[in-house]
Amino acid sequence: MASYNLPQHILSHKSSVSKSGVMTLAGFGIRVRMQSGHLLVDDGVGTDRHYTRLPRVGHGLKRLVCIGDDGYISFTALKWLAAQNACFLLLERNGKIECVTGPVRPSEAKLRRSQALAAGNGVGLEIARTLIDAKLRGEEQVLREQLNSPTAADLISGFRHKLASADSFDVVRNVEANAAAAYFRKWHFLSVMWPKADGKKIPDHWRFAGSRQSPLTGGPRLAVTPVHAVLNYCFALLQAETRLCLSALGLDPGLGIGLHTDTANRDSLALDVLEPIRPKVEIWLLNWISSEPLRRSDFFETATGNCRLKSSLCKKLSHTTSVWRALVAPWAEYVAQVLWTASKPKRENNLIRPTRLTQQRRTEAKGAVWTPRVRLPKSEHLCPGCGKTIQDQSRECARCAVATATKKMLDAARIGRLIANGPEAQAKRAIKARKNVLAQHSWKASDQPAWLSQELFEQKIQHRLANVSTSDIRSSIGVSRGYASKIRQGHRPHPRQWLALAKLVGVV
């Protein structure tokens, strides 16, 4: 009886963890559990499964991002992540946050109380004006430097100057909404590059960035174009990182300061604090779509027209979480500092909050100047022909480069034929043919020397012409290069040309 060996799964230790400390899970039957003190992760689709086993030391994991809703994570795995200061994010492809867990920080009642009172004592309005001012400043920069729209930038600048006199949250929201409408109008017809191979595979409205307001919802949710689908997903990552930053500082991410109205199951404060970072995400996306094409294989369209991201692209975008966290951390500390100052009498000395996220106070205490150093993530370099990933210094992949070179040669040949058969070339050939016919008719056999007969030409002249260059034959008798080549190969020319050829080969 033949024996059957079960396939052994290969477990990797750090292959699935990116340099930024992010591991992204996607597929069906996702499992995150503990085994012998190690975190065991299993994801994938069908037989294409990925198994990763991480120890407690040296794993490098900071964010465990899960895309999908088919699977489970055990309590012991959550405890393992908390002990390792790693966070768990459960996201949808459309940019919706299902769950965010992170290390638990001790909260301070005074800070939370000040946060709850900020919407009514003027502190929240001051924070809202500062946050929206920074956002509008960023949108103005995008319009001037990226979209080349100085008129719209001046309009945004006018809205920003109105914030200084805003005396209520309704005024701030109205200014922000009007500025956003003017800002995203310049995005609508922004063209998007696609590989030539994908040109016939995409819907027509995917060729442009499109409106920020989806026709399916009337808002940004359920985007119908790839550009806004990517924006929604990146904003979800930014929201998750903002929530973690606020929790680390002892704030309640769901208790807003008045800018975003309190709604069930919404992180109102996180949405308030991330506003200044939105233009940074948009600058990064604009640089991406202006320099690199998108791929049809990274997106799919549902039956209702909603544009969704595929798992491969979600995994790549999830690696940007560390960048968004570094950008939003100073703003989270700013909000915590303002709320903390408002909760303390001015006569007290402990008005300075520690900067746990940026370590700004520690840097300044050492006499150095703290400056944020954040490098935006680099987009993937793709072949404009087929969409294959290529090296940065390459223009096309090898296959498309050969196809492009062949096409150029064929185009050059076609242009050459068009020139050769054009009216000017035909006119020149007609003049030359007429001249040749007149020369033949004007020639008389009596003008030929008696000794230069046909037999003498065939016996003493014709075979010697094979050793004479085509250019010499052409210049001696005034014929074309093709006709001179035929003479070298044995063609017998007109008798009027025999004497010149005899002199050329030295018979005369």
N, C-alpha and C positions, 0 to 999 in steps of 0.2 A: 504494500500500500504506500503510495507516494505521500511524502510529508509536505506540509504547506507552512511556509514561514510568514508570519505576520509582518507587514512593513513597519520599520522602525522610524519614528519621527526624529528628525534632527533638531535639537534644541540649540538656539544661539543665545549668547549672553548680552552683546551690545549691538548686534547688527541692525536691530530695528529702532534703536535710540539715536536720534540725530545729534549733531554737534551742539545744538542749542538745548538738548535735554528733552526733546519732545518725541513721544511715541504715539502714533495714530493708528487706531484700530477701525476696521471697516469690514463689512460682509454680513454673514449670517451665522448664528450659533456662536457668537463671541463669548468667550469665557475668561474671566480674570479671577484667579484663586491662588491659594497658598499650597505649597508642597515642600516639605522638609526645610522650612525656613526661607524658601525662595518664592518670588512672585512668578507664577506660571500664567502666561498669556497665550491665548489661542484665538486666531481670527482668520478670515478668508472666506472664499466662496467654493462650495463643492469640494473637489479633491485638491484644489489649490489652497492649502492651509499653511499658516505661518505660526510657528511655535517659538516662544521666547521665554527663557528662564533667567530671572535676574536675582542676583544675591543681594544681601543687605549692604555690602561694601563694594564701592567701585562701579555701580551700575550707571551713574550719570543721569538718572531719570528725574525730570522736574515737572513734566506735564504728561498725563496720560489722557489723550483725546479719543473719545469713542464716537463714531459716526454710525448711527443706526439704532434700532430698537429691538433687535433679536439677540438675546444673550443674557448674561448675568455677571455680577461681581459680588464676591462674598464679603461678609463683614470683616473677616480676618485680613482680606486684601485691602480693604479701606483702612484698617488699623495700620497695616504695613506702610501704606502710602503716607498716612499722617505722621508716622514715626520717622519717615524719611524726608519729611517736609516737601513731599510731592503732591500735586493736585490732580483731581479727576474731573474731566469735563465731558459731559454728554451733550452733543450737538446734533441738530438736524441739518440736512444739506441746504435747506432754504434760509439758513441763518438764524434759526430759533434755538435758544438755549433751554435745554431740558433740565440739566442739573450741573451744579458746580460745587465741588467740595475742596477744602483746603485745610491747612494747619489751623487749629483753633487757637485764637489769641485772647488773652484776658481783656474784657471790655471795662471801660471806666464809666461809671454812672453820670458823672458831671459832663463828660464829653457827649454822651448820648442825649442827656437832657438838653444841652445846648443845641444839638442837632435837631431835636424835636421842636424847640422854640424858635429856630432860625427863620422859619417861614413867616412868623408874625412880628418879630422884633427888628426887622431891617437888615440883620446880618445875612440872611438868605438872599435878599435882593442885591446886596453888595457883591456876594459871591457870584450870583447869576449874571450880573452885568460884566464882571471880570471874565467869566468863562465864555460868554457869548462874544465879547469884544475880541478875545483871542481867536475864536472860531472865525469871525468875520474878517479879521486881519489875515488869517490863513487863506480864506476863500478869495480875498482880494489879490493875494500873492499868486494863487493858482491862475486867476483870470489874466493877470498881467504877464506872467512868465511862462505859463504852460499853454494857455488857450489864446493868447494874443488878443484880448478883448479889453482895451483900455476904457471903453465907454461903460461896459458892465462893471468893471473894477471901480470906476468913479461912483457908480450907483451904489455899490456895496459900501464904499467909503462914506457916502452920505448916510446910509442906514447906521453905520457904526457910530457916527458922531451923534446920532439921536439917542444912543444908549445912555450917555452921561446924564440926560434929563429924564430918563425913564423912572417913574415913581411907583410902578406896580409891576407885578409879574406879567399881567396881561399885555402891557406895553412892550416888555422885553420879548415875550413870545411872538407878538405881532411883528416886531422888527426882524426877529430871526426868521420867521416864516416868509416875509416879503423878500428878504435877502436870499433865502434858499431858492425861492421861485426864480429870481433873476439869475442866480448862479447856475442852476441846473438847466436853464433854457439854453445855455451855451454848450451843454453836453449832448443835447438831443441828436444833432446831426454830425456828431463826431465820428468819423469813419474808423472802422476796426479792420486790421489786417488779418487775412486768413491765408494758409498755404494754397497754392494753385490747385492742388489735388482735392481740397475741401470746398472749392468755389461753388460747385454745383450741388453740394450736399447740405448746405445750410439754408435756413429760411431767409428771405430777403431782409426782414427787420433785424436780423443778427449782424448785418453789415454796418450798423451804426450803434452808438452807445444807447440811444433811445431815451425815453422819458423816465425820470426817477419815480413817477407815480405809475404803478402798474395798473393796467386796465382790468385786472382780475380783482383787485382789492381797493383801488383808489388811493393806495398808499405805497410805500416802498416794499412791502412784503409781497411774496410770490412774484418775483421779477420775471419778465418775459424776454430779457436780453442777457447775454453772457456777462457784459460789463457790470450790470447792476446785481446779477447773481453773485459775482465775485465780491462786489462791495458788501452785500448783505452778509456773506460768510465771514469776511474779514472784520466787519463791525461786530459780529457775534463773538469772534475771538477777542476783540478789543473790550467788549462789554464784560466778558468772563474775567479777563485780566484786571479790569478796573474793579470788579466786585472783590477779587482776591486782595487787591491792594488796600481797598477800604476796610475790609475785614481785618487785615494785618495791622491796621492803624487803630482798631477799636471802634470803628464806625459801623452803622447799620446800612448796608447797601440798598435796602428797600425803602428807607425813610428819606424822601426827597426834601430839598430845601425850598421847594415852591416852583421851580422851573418846569419840571415834569410833574403833572398831577399824579397823586397817589392812586394807583390802580392795583387790583389784586394780581399777585404773581408777576410783578414787574419790579425790577431794580431801579427805582426812580433816581436815587442818588448816583448810582453808577452811570445812568444815562446822562445825568447832569454833568458829571466830572469828565466824561470822555468827549464832550463836545469840542474842546480845542484840538483834539487829536484827529478828528475826522478829516480835515484838509490834508494832514500828513499821509493818511491812508490813500486819499484820492490822488495826491501827487505821485505816490509810488505806483498806483494803477495806471495813471496817465503816461508815465515814463515807460511802463511795460507795454501798453498797447500801441504806443507811438514808435517803439523800436523793435518789437517782436510780434509775430503773428500768434493768434490763438489757434487751438486745435479743435476740430470737430469731435475728436474722440474724448475730449475732456468734459463735454456737455451732452445733455440729452433733454428732449422736450416732452413733457407729459401730454396726456390727451386734452387737457384744458389750455395748453400753451405755456405753462409754467416752465421756465428754464432752470434746470437743476445741474449741480456739479457732480461729476463722477468721483469715485473714491480716490483715484490716482491724483487728481487735482486737489481734493480736500486734504490729502496727506501733505502735499507740498505747501499748501497755504497754512496748514497748522504749524509749520516750522517757523512762522513769523511771529508767534506769540511772545517770544522774548523781546522782540523789537517794540511791539505795542506796549508791553509792560514797562519797558524803560522809558517810553515817551509819556505814559500816563502817570507814572509814579510821582514826579514833581508836583503835578496838579492835585493828586490825592493828598499829598503832604500839605499843600497850600490850603486846601479846604479844612483839613484837620487842624492846622495852625490857627486859622481864622476862628473856627468854632471854639477851640480851646481858649483863645484869648478872650472871646466874648463870655465864656463861662466863669472867668476869674476876675476878681476885683483888681483894678489897675495898680493897687498898692502892693500886691504880691509880687514876688521875684520870679517864681517859676512859671513864666509866661511862654517860655520857649519849649516847644514840643520836640522830642527826638525824631530824627529823620531815619526811620528804620529801613526805608526802601532805597533811598539814594545815598545815604551816609554823608549827606551834605555837611551836617554839623561837625562830624569827625574830621572831614577834609579841611574845613575852615579853622578848626581848632589847632590843626598842625601848621597853620600859616599859609596854606595853599588856597588857590582860588578854585572853587567848584564850578565846573562847566559840564553840561550834559554832552556826552559823546555817544551818539546813536547813529549807526549806519543802517540805512534802509536796506531791506533784503534785495538781492539781485535776482532778476527774472531769468528764466531758462532761455538759452539761445537755441532757436529752432531754425530748421531749413525752410526758406520761403516757398520751396516747391512742394515738398511732401510733408513737412511738419516734424521731421525726425530731429531728435536732439543732437546737436553738433558742438564742436569746440568753439570757443569764443573767437578765435582768429580765423575761423572758416566762414565762408559766405554761403556755401551749399554743401550738401552731403555728396559723396563720390558719385552716386548714381545720377542725381540731378545735375551735377556739374558736367558729366558726360553728355547728358541729354541737352543741356544748354549749349555746350560747345557744338554738338551736332546740328542743333537748330540754327546756330549762327552761321555755320558753314553752308547749310542748305539755303538760308536767307541770302547769304553773299552770292551763292551760285545763281539763285533766282534773280537777284538784282543784276548780276552780270549778264544773264540771258536777256533780261529786259533792255539793258543798255545796248547789247549787241544786236538786238532785233528792233531797236527803236527807230524812229523816223530819220534821225540824224545819221545813224550808222547805215541805214538802207540807202540814203541819198549818196553817202560816200561810196558805197559799193556800186551803185548805179553809174556814178561818174567814172569810176575806175574800169568797170566792165565796158562802158562805151568807148573809153580811151583804148582799151585792149582790142576791141573789135575794129576800130578805125586803124590801129597799127597793123593788124593782120590783113585788112583789105588793101592798105597802101603798100604792103610789102610785095616785091616781085621776085620770082625765082631767078631772074637774070642778074639780080643784085648779089646773089650768093656766089662765092668763088667756085670755080669748076671742080676743084679737088675736094671740096667739102660736101661729100655725098652722104646718103643715109647709111650705107655700109661702113664708111669710115667713122661716122659718129657712133654707131653701135659697137665697132671693134676697138676704137682707140680712145673714145671720149667718155662714153656713158658709164663704163665700169670704174673709171677714175673719179667720177663725181662722188662715189660713196665715201671717199677719203677727204672730201672737202666739207667744211662746216656749212651749216644751213645759212648762217649770216653772210658768208662770203658769196654763196650762190644768189642769195636774195639781193645783195648790193650790186652784184655784177650785171644782173639782167632786170632788176627793178620789179620783183614779184613779191607776193606775200610770203610770210613764214611757212604757212601750210603748203603752198605750192612748191616752195623750195625744198621742203622736206620730202614731198612726193618725187621730185627729180632725183634726190639722193637715193631714194628707194628703187629707182629704175624707170620712173615715168619719163617718156620721151617728150620734150617740150617742142614748141613750134620751131620750124626751121630758121626763122629770123633770129632766134636766140642761140643757134649753134656756134656761131663764130665767137661770141663773147665767152661761151663755156669752153670752147677750144683754147682760147687764150688763158682762161682761168686754170686749166689743168696742164698747161705748158705744151700743148701740141703745136701751137703756132709760135 
